[in-house]
Amino acid sequence: MKRREFLKKAGIGVAASAAFGPVFAQGSPTVRWRLASSFPKSLDTIYGAAEVLAERVSALTGGRFQIRPYQAGEIVPGLQVMDAVQQGTVEAGHTASYYYVGKAQVFAYDTAVPFGLTARQQNAWMYHGGGIELFRPIFADFGIIQFPGGNTGVQMGGWFRKEIKSLSDLKGLKMRIPGPGGQVMSRLGVVPQVLAGGDIYPALERGTIDATEWVGPYDDEKLGFYKVAKFYYYPGWHEPGPMLSFYVNLQEWRKLPKEYQQAFEVAAAEANLWMLAKYDRVNAPALQRLVKAGVRLRKWPAEVMKAAQKAAFEWYEEEAAKDATYKKVYTAWKAFREESYRWFGVAELGYEQFAFPAV
């Protein structure tokens, strides 16, 4: 479904937005923002959420509040979006907070951590479990206010040049895997690398890296990883429900009229839903195409999964012991996770184990 069709079907269409227009036109200021994305425009789903945000904000404000998205590299490199928003180079950004764990490890929980929350659980935690409230003061210290801005759903485990049959096969592998996933992989012997989306294929092709994870079949197919690495692993235990975030410079946010702030919040929530829904639609046929092209689909060995989960929670406890802010977020997140897992293990898992086909 095209973005404009989605916007019309999901809520306020052209006629309704026109009705709002005169209200905003009477004395409301014209505001123009730039939004820097961490993603290339060619990845239409993950990048597209920023376009959904911009189109909806414009519609809700009668065209008085304009946001122009820029793909990674147009204004700043993909991994420098947080700095750009913080410094006021741009008013807004669309990114993954775990790119910035070098500033504070706790940012990982705004995106995803290994063996963490699924997309639905992350939304539940953010919107109704206190997640947003926990992160607002943390981001405020960096001059930013953040909003949920999309989710990929459970990701794939990555592309490898060689088959991974045991833990020993991971030793010494150079793998593009950022954030907490990289931290856990390093404890299993992997040498993690951090690369923006557009830089991954050349590195994999040249042999600078031996493996990479990215998102899932749809985006991975677009980036062409299957041409240089044939083994495709699942599930993405390192990112079971990674949330993207919209960042806004806090000073610029406070300048906005209240109705513009509300328009932005509504648009961000819509973009959050739109991205996950689209990924759920496009990943299935993409996976079929990849398998037909000769990709070898492999499930992670149980030995690797168990070792990774053990390493993950050991690392979380270590971080919590030395960082009070991290401990506060981790403690709340862990309690929510345990409760949510118990519920999802009943209805969701019970149905899925019966109804879903075995791979």
C-alpha positions in Angstrom: 0.0 0.0 0.0 1.3 3.4 -0.9 1.9 5.9 1.9 -0.8 8.4 0.7 -3.4 5.6 0.4 -2.5 4.5 4.0 -2.8 8.0 5.3 -6.3 8.3 3.8 -7.5 5.0 5.1 -5.9 5.2 8.5 -7.4 8.5 9.6 -7.7 12.0 8.5 -7.8 12.2 4.7 -7.6 15.2 2.4 -11.1 16.5 3.1 -10.7 16.3 6.8 -7.2 17.9 6.7 -8.7 20.7 4.6 -11.2 21.3 7.4 -8.4 21.8 9.8 -6.5 24.1 7.5 -8.5 27.3 8.1 -8.2 26.8 11.9 -4.5 26.7 11.7 -4.3 29.4 9.1 -5.7 32.0 11.5 -2.7 33.2 13.3 -0.8 29.9 13.4 2.9 30.3 12.5 4.5 28.6 9.5 7.2 26.2 10.8 9.7 24.4 8.6 12.0 21.7 10.0 14.6 19.4 8.6 14.7 15.8 9.7 17.9 13.7 9.3 17.4 10.0 8.9 19.9 7.3 9.7 18.7 5.3 6.7 19.0 5.5 2.9 15.9 6.4 0.9 16.2 3.1 -1.0 15.0 1.3 2.1 11.5 2.6 1.7 10.0 1.1 4.8 12.5 2.0 7.5 13.1 5.4 5.8 9.5 5.8 4.8 8.3 6.2 8.4 9.9 9.7 8.4 7.9 10.5 5.2 4.7 9.3 6.8 5.4 11.6 9.8 6.0 14.6 7.6 3.0 14.0 5.4 0.7 13.6 8.4 2.0 16.6 10.3 1.5 18.7 7.2 -2.1 17.4 6.7 -3.0 18.0 10.4 -1.8 21.5 10.4 -3.1 22.7 7.1 0.4 22.8 5.6 1.6 25.2 8.3 4.1 22.8 9.9 6.4 21.3 7.3 9.1 18.7 8.0 11.5 17.7 5.2 13.2 14.3 5.7 16.8 13.8 4.5 18.4 10.4 3.9 21.6 9.3 5.6 24.5 11.3 4.3 22.6 14.2 2.9 23.1 16.4 6.0 25.0 14.1 8.3 26.2 10.5 8.2 23.7 7.9 9.4 25.3 7.3 12.8 25.5 11.0 13.7 21.8 11.8 13.8 21.7 12.2 17.5 24.6 14.7 17.5 22.9 16.7 14.7 19.7 17.0 16.7 21.4 17.7 20.0 23.5 20.4 18.4 20.7 22.0 16.5 22.1 21.2 13.1 18.6 19.8 12.3 15.4 20.1 14.3 14.5 16.4 14.2 15.9 13.0 13.5 14.9 9.4 12.8 17.3 6.8 14.1 17.9 3.8 16.4 19.0 4.8 19.9 21.3 1.8 20.3 23.6 3.5 17.8 24.6 5.8 20.6 25.4 3.4 23.5 28.8 5.0 23.4 27.2 8.0 25.0 25.1 6.0 27.5 24.5 2.2 27.5 20.9 2.7 28.7 20.0 4.0 25.2 19.8 0.4 24.0 16.5 -0.1 25.8 14.9 2.6 23.7 15.6 0.3 20.7 16.1 -3.4 21.6 18.4 -5.6 23.6 19.1 -9.3 23.1 16.4 -11.6 24.3 14.3 -8.6 25.1 10.8 -7.4 24.0 9.0 -8.1 20.8 7.5 -5.2 18.9 4.1 -5.5 20.6 5.8 -5.8 24.0 8.0 -2.8 23.3 5.0 -0.7 22.3 3.2 -1.9 25.5 6.1 -0.9 27.6 6.6 2.4 26.0 3.0 3.6 25.8 1.5 1.9 28.9 4.3 0.5 30.9 6.3 3.6 31.8 9.0 3.3 29.1 8.5 6.7 27.6 8.4 8.3 31.1 11.6 6.6 32.0 13.4 7.9 28.9 12.2 11.4 28.8 14.6 12.8 31.5 17.5 10.7 30.1 17.1 12.2 26.6 16.4 15.7 28.1 20.0 15.6 29.5 21.1 15.4 25.8 18.7 18.2 24.8 16.3 15.8 23.0 12.7 14.6 23.4 12.1 11.2 21.7 9.0 9.4 20.4 8.5 5.8 19.2 9.0 5.9 15.5 8.6 2.4 14.0 9.5 -1.2 14.6 10.8 -3.9 12.3 9.4 -6.9 14.3 11.7 -9.8 15.1 14.7 -9.5 12.9 16.7 -12.2 11.1 20.0 -13.4 12.7 22.3 -12.4 9.9 24.2 -13.3 6.8 27.3 -15.5 7.0 29.9 -16.6 4.4 30.2 -19.9 6.2 27.8 -22.2 8.0 27.7 -21.8 11.8 27.3 -25.2 13.4 28.7 -24.5 16.8 30.0 -21.8 19.1 33.5 -22.4 17.9 32.5 -21.3 14.4 32.0 -17.8 15.7 35.5 -17.3 17.1 37.3 -14.5 15.3 34.4 -13.6 12.9 34.2 -10.0 12.0 30.5 -9.1 12.0 28.6 -5.9 11.5 26.4 -5.9 14.5 25.9 -2.7 16.6 24.8 -2.0 20.1 24.0 -4.6 22.7 23.9 -7.4 20.1 27.6 -6.6 19.3 28.4 -6.7 23.0 26.9 -10.1 23.4 28.5 -11.4 20.2 31.9 -10.2 21.4 31.5 -12.4 24.5 31.0 -15.4 22.1 34.3 -14.6 20.3 32.9 -12.4 17.5 34.7 -9.1 16.6 31.7 -6.7 16.2 31.8 -3.8 13.7 29.5 -0.8 13.5 28.6 0.3 9.9 25.7 2.3 8.5 23.3 0.5 6.2 24.8 1.9 2.9 28.4 0.8 3.9 27.6 -2.9 4.7 27.5 -4.5 1.2 30.9 -3.1 0.1 32.5 -4.3 3.3 31.0 -7.7 3.0 31.9 -7.9 -0.7 35.6 -6.9 0.0 35.9 -9.3 2.9 36.4 -6.5 5.4 33.7 -8.2 7.4 32.7 -11.9 7.4 29.1 -11.5 8.3 26.4 -9.0 8.9 22.9 -8.5 10.4 20.6 -5.8 9.1 16.8 -6.1 9.4 14.9 -8.8 7.6 14.3 -10.3 4.2 12.8 -7.3 2.5 15.5 -4.8 3.3 18.3 -7.4 3.2 17.2 -8.4 -0.3 17.4 -4.7 -1.4 20.9 -4.4 -0.1 22.0 -7.5 -1.9 23.7 -9.5 0.9 22.6 -12.8 -0.6 25.0 -12.2 -3.5 28.1 -12.4 -1.3 26.9 -14.5 1.7 24.6 -17.5 1.3 23.9 -18.6 4.9 20.9 -16.7 6.4 20.3 -17.3 10.1 17.2 -16.9 12.3 15.8 -15.8 14.7 17.3 -12.4 15.4 17.6 -13.0 19.1 19.8 -9.9 19.3 16.8 -7.7 18.2 13.4 -9.3 18.9 11.5 -6.0 18.4 13.8 -3.1 17.7 12.1 0.3 17.9 13.1 3.3 15.9 12.8 6.7 17.4 12.0 10.2 16.3 14.3 12.7 18.0 13.4 16.4 18.4 15.7 19.1 19.7 14.2 20.0 23.0 14.5 23.8 22.6 12.8 23.6 19.2 10.0 21.4 20.6 9.3 23.9 23.3 8.9 26.7 20.7 6.1 24.8 18.9 2.5 25.7 19.6 0.6 23.1 21.6 -1.5 22.0 18.6 1.7 21.5 16.5 3.2 19.3 19.3 0.0 17.2 19.3 0.1 16.9 15.6 3.6 15.6 15.8 2.8 13.1 18.5 -0.2 11.8 16.5 1.9 11.5 13.3 4.7 9.7 15.2 2.3 7.2 16.6 0.9 6.6 13.1 4.4 6.1 11.6 5.2 3.7 14.4 2.3 1.5 13.4 2.8 2.0 9.6 6.4 0.7 9.7 5.7 -2.6 11.5 2.6 -3.2 9.4 4.5 -2.8 6.2 7.3 -5.0 7.3 4.8 -7.7 8.2 3.4 -7.5 4.7 6.6 -7.4 2.6 9.0 -9.7 4.5 7.1 -13.0 3.7 7.4 -12.8 -0.1 10.9 -11.4 0.1 12.0 -14.5 2.1 10.5 -16.7 -0.6 12.4 -14.9 -3.3 15.6 -15.2 -1.4 15.2 -19.0 -0.9 14.4 -19.4 -4.6 17.6 -17.5 -5.4 19.7 -20.1 -3.5 19.9 -18.7 0.0 20.4 -21.3 2.6 18.1 -20.7 5.5 19.5 -21.9 8.9 18.2 -21.9 12.4 20.7 -20.9 15.1 22.1 -23.9 16.9 20.6 -24.3 20.4 24.2 -24.1 21.8 24.6 -20.6 20.4 21.2 -19.4 21.6 21.8 -20.6 25.1 25.3 -19.1 25.4 24.1 -15.8 24.0 21.2 -15.6 26.4 23.5 -16.3 29.4 26.0 -13.8 28.2 23.3 -11.2 27.6 21.9 -11.2 31.1 25.4 -11.4 32.7 26.2 -8.2 30.9 23.0 -6.5 31.9 23.7 -7.2 35.5 27.2 -5.9 35.2 26.1 -2.6 33.7 23.3 -2.2 36.3 25.9 -2.7 39.1 27.9 0.3 37.9 25.3 2.8 36.5 22.4 4.0 38.6 20.4 5.3 35.6 20.9 2.0 33.7 19.9 0.1 36.8 16.7 2.1 37.1 15.6 1.4 33.5 16.8 -2.2 33.5 15.0 -3.1 36.7 11.7 -1.7 35.3 12.3 -3.3 31.9 13.1 -6.7 33.4 10.0 -6.7 35.6 7.8 -5.8 32.6 9.5 -8.4 30.5 8.9 -11.2 33.0 5.3 -10.4 33.3 4.8 -9.9 29.6 6.6 -13.2 28.8 4.2 -15.1 31.1 1.2 -13.7 29.3 2.5 -14.1 25.7 3.6 -17.7 26.6 -0.1 -18.6 27.1 -2.3 -17.3 24.3 0.2 -16.1 21.7 2.7 -19.0 21.9 -0.1 -21.6 22.4 -1.7 -20.5 19.1 1.5 -20.1 17.2 3.0 -23.4 18.1 -0.2 -25.1 16.8 -1.0 -23.0 13.8 2.3 -21.8 12.3 4.0 -24.1 9.8 7.3 -25.6 10.7 10.3 -24.3 8.6 
